[in-house]
Amino acid sequence: MHGLINRAIQCFVSDSYGADKWVEAARVADLDFVEFEAMLTYDDDITPALLDAVSHVLDRPRDEMMEDIGTYLVSHPNVEALRRLLRFGGVNFVEFLHSLDDLPDRARLAVSDLQLPRIELRDHSPTQFSLICQCPVAGYGHVMMGILRTMADDYGALAVLEHTGSGNGVETISVSLIETEFAEGRVFDLGARAG
Amino acid sequence: MSEIRNMERALDVLCPMHVVLSNTGHVIHAGPTLQKLRPDVAMVGRRFLEIFDLKRPRAITTMDALLATAGTKLHLQLRDAPQTEVKGVLVPGAEDGQSIVNLSFGISVVDAVTDYALTSADFAATDLTVEMLYLVEAKSAAMDASRKLNQRLQGAMIAAEEQAFTDTLTGLKNRRAMDHVLARHIQWDTRFGLMQIDLDWFKAVNDTLGHAAGDHVLQTVARVMVEETRESDTVARVGGDEFVIILPHAKGTEALEGIGRRIIERLSRPIPFQGEVCRISASIGTAIFEPESGQTMAQILDDADVALYASKHGGRAQQTVYHPDLRLQAQNLSAPVGRSSAATA
């Protein structure tokens, strides 16, 4: 698994719960190091073991924790760059949802060896969508839930999300859009670079 | 008339940075994004070449000359600040005598979005500008991560090199480090002194008092050598009980002999260790590298070694400065008992 993904888990734990918790999780996961390098690649088995360890150390159910990771990725100031990159996907939440099909390709444009799971958006009506996520690591759908919930807020849209099941390495999320301009949302300035 | 309005509306969506010019070169209509660059001054009614300076092709000041460029790439710059550079192309317009110039930011877009607070809605839906901005940001973030990795790797490399060049027992430089330093001094071709130092009776300490005593002796020896030399000198442990000191500021034979004498004197004092006393001494062979002598590293080391042989043979606890005559004598001498293989170094 790409270092960026493992590093994201590391930053989630240390930014939200403190460096001590992270060191503990690294020990429980039997890593013989505590720092993931964002630009190196690690053995695929490390990531699921790491997620189990984090869930154990934080004493949180795995699904909830995965959703928290998603929320963290697009709301914590330390990873503001990621929120900005996602906002380039569209000018409103629906456009953003449609841009998720391209997400793995967009990611690869930036980091050529980063393989993100495929995501497919199906629209059933202008306000009813389902998102089908390929899940190389169980619970990736919950990460997407956290990301979508936070991005809906970011765009000022009101949406109801539900994880509607998993199987065959695929997880499905249903998205019901209640209102597209529910609140102000956060400003997205094309020229303002995240520091 | 409504046909023209429709045309303008279509162009506003397809090319939001276009202008329609009259036959006199005055702006009749400006696209919404272009007008956003100068929100306080309406572009309509002004002369196009008063708003923009044509950088290439050069020396175009009249409308006729501008019309002649139709279809070719134009490099323009806004005349007042911020003097954003834009690219453009002119084509004949729908009405007789009119023309349309479409503009785009080119590479200046990264600054322009900040300068003019542009949003995705300011670019045509088919325009790749927003994708380009995405790429600029994504690549900067990725480069940043790579740069941090490189810095950490470099730090680790320096630490590893430091370790690889250090003799862990004494903290002195090791043979590899000595080779490097010596090669560098020869490359600089400046005068320096080279001392080969062998401990006398060290093997006896090891054999009778054990390795812990031997290690203690080596650490004491290392400290003495560092104390008796300058910081710019290089003290290295190149074998079990063999040391090399490179002295770049050796002014002459007397100065080198002074340092050698003090080292021998101090190493000849008994070294206490856990209630026992370790007695050693040192033999020194010194060679001096002269600029433009053309001597190689192997030659200067061999000179010092020949001098060291002479010291050993002369009864130990002695020092000898190399002289070519020593080689003649050395041929008639057998190596002192217990000598290691320093001669092959």
Interface residues (C-beta under 8 A of the other chain):
Chain A: L4 E37 A38 M39 L40 A81 R84 L85 F88 V91 R106 L109 A110 V111 F188 D189 L190 G191 A192 R193 A194
Chain B: V110 D111 V113 T114 D115 A117 L118 T119 S120 A121 V130 E131 L133 Y134 L135 E137 A138 K139 S140 A141 A142 A145 S146 K148 L149 R152
